[in-house]
Amino acid sequence: MEPGTPDRRSAGRYLWWLVRSQPGRIAVGALLGSAWMVCLTLPPYFLSRAIDDGLAPGDRPALVGWTAAVLGVGVLNAWLAIMRHRTMTRVRMDGAFRTVQVVVLHATRLGAALPRKVTAGEVVTIGFGDAGVIAHALTITGPGVGAVLAYVVVAGLLLAVSPLLAAVVLLGVPLLVMLVGPLLGRLRGAETAYRLRQGELAARFGDIAGGLRVLNGIGGKDVYAERYRRGSQELREKGYQVGAVTSWIHALGVGLPTVFLGAVTWLAARMAAQGDITTGELVAVYGYAGVLVVPVTNLIETGYGFSRGLVAARRVIHFLTLEPDVTGGDADPPASPAPLRDPASGVEIAPGRLTALVSARPGDSAAVLDRLGGFTASAATWGGIRLDTIDPVRVRERILLADNEADLFAGMLRDVVAGRHDPGDEAVGRAVHAAMAEDVVRGLPHGLDSAVDPQARNLSGGQRQRVRLARALLADPEVLLAAEPTSAVDAHTEATIAVRLREARRGRATVVTTTSPLLLDRADTVYYLVDGSVAAAGEHRDLLHEHPGYRLLVSRDDEPSTPPEWAAR
């Protein structure tokens, strides 16, 4: 289900967008909530009639009739309560899941810019915390609407008994809600600070978990643990502040309506003692006042939930307003395979050829791949069309950038390799073979059906690299940009990958960044970069003879300058 386009102009407009996204369900929830609240006022009225019309004059049929009415409305209320709760649960779940969807889709749109613009902890906090708070705020559309309507109905019923009692209710209830108002403003401030600190701490925890081995190696684990401990204590203090305000709101939400109930009951009892109202009306007034506790409490709870919902929605809006580094345009890409050109470096990628980029600074080669892949703003062109004018979605469909930092999510190895595709075992096997990853499959207890930990922590660095390469080869893009695809494997494996990679990508454009002679010898064209620009281009063997700087960079004393016989097979 498509979540739709969220309204990002403000937190309130975002909440209103969630309401407009499910109008039918919202209307049913408001109707059931209002009917339930209003029906709560009927038992006191029926009870008063049973006393005045049946019990006091001794009219048994009237007493039985009004008693049956009380029973009937009780059953109706039970059904309405069940349906209201079921509907509002669906409303909240829709709001939560819709928020998660728009956050995930926008995170995908940000792409490579995501980690530079927002921490992982912030995204996790939004997805797991703020989405639930926003969903709870949507309760205002059900019991919240019903509470207002029930307040009006109770005031009308009391007006029929005594204008004085009706006036007390009409003036008293808004006063109770206003008394809680300042606390709601204070809650927003405390909640905002708490949520911000929570996101920062979650990001720090992710950094510690991700770099635990490095921290152990340099002896920095205790330092970071102490920082995290201090951050946790600060978060706890802010949580206490939120809890203090929240406890007052809940206490007043229960206590003030109870005090109000006592005041109305005392006034009604005095009026009954003076003969201004009947005994049945006294019972009815007590029942109305008791029922009124429910909508008043709901109004206060609604204000509390809405206040927290605005804080959470504000964080979601902040995330949704982040823009990727390259927004792209709406131009069409080339209709058929076409050259990719990077004017900044002078690199040009011809369709159907294996091209290698060599640089003493790996960052220079990686920057070329980022520009050719459309991940950074540049004047790079594709078939003469500037990449930054083409729809990024269509670029991603045909140009794939595969690097060694690409995430490997938890799941079966088959699914990790397949990615978003649904290939058969034969296609997966070919990709695994091309990436020289058969030993990875054989080394796991259930082969392709074996479980892979998050980020493939149960695999070695070389195994993870080959799994990433197999995934990229299985995707079979028109243009594959591979950053150092063999940097973590041994020479034997590297030589075999070089042969199989060329064969697997025959007829497709492939670009690799590497300084490995085994890969470079298989490339159709090698670009030698100096300070980010092309200093020489040609075949690997020609560059070895003509450019001492290139020869010094790619020579390996422990390897022959030509591949061994087994590598050519």
BELLIN-V79985 format. One record per helix or strand. SS is the DSSP state (H for helix, E for strand). FROM is the first residue (numbers start at 1). TO is the last residue. If there is no record, write none. Layout:
# BELLIN-V79985
ss->SS from->FROM to->TO
ss->SS from->FROM to->TO
This chain:
# BELLIN-V79985
ss->H from->11 to->20
ss->H from->23 to->39
ss->H from->42 to->55
ss->H from->60 to->117
ss->H from->120 to->141
ss->H from->143 to->161
ss->H from->163 to->210
ss->H from->212 to->218
ss->H from->221 to->273
ss->H from->279 to->320
ss->E from->331 to->331
ss->E from->340 to->342
ss->E from->347 to->349
ss->E from->354 to->359
ss->H from->362 to->372
ss->E from->381 to->382
ss->E from->385 to->386
ss->H from->387 to->389
ss->E from->390 to->390
ss->H from->392 to->398
ss->E from->399 to->402
ss->E from->411 to->412
ss->H from->413 to->418
ss->H from->425 to->434
ss->H from->438 to->443
ss->H from->447 to->449
ss->E from->451 to->452
ss->H from->454 to->456
ss->H from->461 to->475
ss->E from->479 to->483
ss->H from->491 to->504
ss->E from->509 to->513
ss->H from->517 to->520
ss->E from->525 to->530
ss->E from->533 to->538
ss->H from->540 to->546
ss->H from->548 to->554
ss->H from->565 to->568
